[in-house]
Amino acid sequence: MSVSIKKANQHDFEIIANLAKYIWNHHYVPIIGIEQVNYMLEKIYSKESLLEQISLKKHDFYLVVLNDLPVGFISISFENITDLWIHKFYISQDYQGKGFGEKVFYEIIKKINEPKQIRLTVNRQNYKSINFYFKLGFKIEKVADFDIGNGYFMNDFVMLKK
């Protein structure tokens, strides 16, 4: 099976939103509950929000494609010329544990010319993802709680890879 990444644009918003809904409902409901999942999906993955992320916040989205089937997505941006932020890195649980995540991670890094530092946030209860990032060489930089509105918080680790 061949996995690759494809730069996404606004024509791919529906695919990204559908993947997010599927992945989040399977993975995050036990961690943060259905109400917060629904709130975050609407807030982050609406067409308007995705357009804002690309145009105003300068996020680049990539689809993770397995044999022509989108199975995940990534969103990145540069904090400065050498420091990368990974905002989103999701692969459907149907395709996890097969080495695709690691391959996709290194393909993105190669595509953007090896940044000096890479940061991301991950929910502190998301043990599977935390362990995946440890495997890739990330360390926990700090604990952070982000108020996302409507009484909800993201209780995250900020992780760093140099």
C-alpha positions as CSV (number, residue, x, y, z in Angstrom):
1,M,0.0,0.0,0.0
2,S,1.3,3.4,-1.0
3,V,0.8,6.4,1.3
4,S,1.6,9.9,0.2
5,I,0.7,13.5,1.0
6,K,-1.1,16.0,-1.3
7,K,-1.3,19.7,-0.8
8,A,-5.0,20.5,-0.1
9,N,-6.9,23.6,-1.1
10,Q,-10.5,24.9,-0.5
11,H,-11.8,22.3,-2.9
12,D,-10.7,19.7,-0.3
13,F,-12.5,21.3,2.7
14,E,-15.4,18.9,2.6
15,I,-13.0,15.9,2.6
16,I,-11.0,17.4,5.5
17,A,-14.3,18.2,7.5
18,N,-15.6,14.6,6.9
19,L,-12.3,13.1,8.0
20,A,-12.2,15.3,11.1
21,K,-15.7,14.3,12.0
22,Y,-15.0,10.6,11.6
23,I,-11.6,10.7,13.4
24,W,-12.7,12.9,16.2
25,N,-16.0,11.0,16.9
26,H,-14.0,7.8,17.2
27,H,-11.0,9.1,19.0
28,Y,-11.9,12.1,21.1
29,V,-15.3,11.4,22.5
30,P,-13.9,9.2,25.3
31,I,-11.3,11.9,26.1
32,I,-13.3,15.1,26.0
33,G,-16.9,14.1,25.5
34,I,-19.4,14.4,22.7
35,E,-20.5,18.0,23.5
36,Q,-16.9,19.4,23.3
37,V,-16.2,17.3,20.2
38,N,-19.2,18.7,18.4
39,Y,-18.3,22.3,19.5
40,M,-14.8,22.0,18.2
41,L,-15.7,20.3,14.9
42,E,-18.1,23.2,14.2
43,K,-15.6,25.8,15.4
44,I,-12.5,24.4,13.6
45,Y,-13.8,22.5,10.6
46,S,-16.5,24.7,9.1
47,K,-15.8,26.0,5.6
48,E,-15.4,29.5,6.9
49,S,-12.9,28.4,9.6
50,L,-10.8,26.3,7.2
51,L,-10.7,29.2,4.8
52,E,-9.5,31.6,7.6
53,Q,-6.9,29.1,8.6
54,I,-5.5,29.0,5.1
55,S,-5.8,32.6,4.1
56,L,-5.4,34.6,7.3
57,K,-3.4,32.3,9.6
58,K,-1.2,30.9,6.7
59,H,-1.8,27.3,7.5
60,D,-0.9,24.8,4.8
61,F,-3.1,21.7,4.7
62,Y,-2.1,18.3,3.3
63,L,-4.3,15.3,2.7
64,V,-2.8,11.9,3.7
65,V,-3.7,9.6,0.7
66,L,-3.5,5.9,0.7
67,N,-3.9,4.4,-2.8
68,D,-6.0,7.4,-3.9
69,L,-8.2,7.3,-0.7
70,P,-7.9,10.3,1.7
71,V,-7.2,8.7,5.1
72,G,-6.0,11.7,7.1
73,F,-4.8,15.3,7.0
74,I,-2.1,17.6,8.4
75,S,-2.0,21.4,8.9
76,I,1.2,23.2,9.4
77,S,2.5,26.8,9.5
78,F,5.8,28.5,10.2
79,E,6.2,30.6,13.4
80,N,9.3,32.1,11.7
81,I,11.6,31.0,8.9
82,T,13.0,28.0,10.8
83,D,10.3,27.0,13.3
84,L,7.4,24.8,12.3
85,W,4.0,24.3,14.0
86,I,2.0,21.2,13.4
87,H,-1.6,22.3,14.1
88,K,-3.3,19.1,13.0
89,F,-2.0,15.6,12.4
90,Y,-4.8,13.1,12.0
91,I,-4.9,9.7,10.4
92,S,-8.0,7.6,10.5
93,Q,-7.8,4.9,13.2
94,D,-8.6,2.4,10.5
95,Y,-5.1,3.0,9.1
96,Q,-3.1,3.6,12.3
97,G,-0.4,1.2,13.6
98,K,0.9,0.5,10.1
99,G,3.7,3.0,9.9
100,F,1.9,5.5,7.8
101,G,2.1,8.3,10.4
102,E,5.8,8.1,10.7
103,K,6.3,8.0,7.0
104,V,4.0,11.0,6.5
105,F,5.7,13.0,9.2
106,Y,9.1,12.6,7.6
107,E,7.7,13.2,4.2
108,I,6.3,16.6,5.4
109,I,9.6,17.5,7.1
110,K,11.5,16.7,3.9
111,K,9.1,18.7,1.7
112,I,9.6,21.8,3.8
113,N,13.4,21.6,4.1
114,E,14.1,20.3,7.6
115,P,13.0,23.0,10.1
116,K,15.2,23.7,13.2
117,Q,12.3,23.2,15.6
118,I,8.9,21.7,15.4
119,R,6.1,22.3,17.9
120,L,2.7,20.9,18.4
121,T,0.0,20.6,21.0
122,V,-1.6,17.3,22.1
123,N,-4.3,16.6,24.6
124,R,-2.7,15.5,27.9
125,Q,-5.1,12.4,28.0
126,N,-4.3,11.4,24.4
127,Y,-1.7,8.8,25.4
128,K,-1.5,7.1,22.1
129,S,-0.6,10.3,20.3
130,I,1.8,11.4,23.0
131,N,3.7,8.1,22.7
132,F,3.7,8.4,18.9
133,Y,5.3,11.9,19.2
134,F,7.8,10.6,21.8
135,K,8.8,7.9,19.2
136,L,9.4,10.7,16.7
137,G,11.8,12.5,19.1
138,F,9.5,15.1,20.6
139,K,9.8,16.1,24.2
140,I,7.2,17.9,26.4
141,E,8.1,21.5,26.5
142,K,5.3,22.8,28.8
143,V,1.7,22.2,30.0
144,A,-0.9,24.6,28.6
145,D,-4.6,25.1,28.9
146,F,-6.3,27.0,26.0
147,D,-9.7,28.6,26.5
148,I,-11.6,27.8,23.2
149,G,-14.9,29.4,24.3
150,N,-18.3,28.2,25.4
151,G,-16.7,27.0,28.7
152,Y,-14.4,24.5,27.0
153,F,-10.6,24.3,27.4
154,M,-8.0,22.3,25.5
155,N,-5.8,20.8,28.2
156,D,-2.6,20.1,26.3
157,F,1.1,19.5,26.3
158,V,3.1,21.7,24.0
159,M,5.7,19.3,22.5
160,L,9.0,20.2,20.9
161,K,11.4,18.5,18.5
162,K,14.7,20.1,17.7
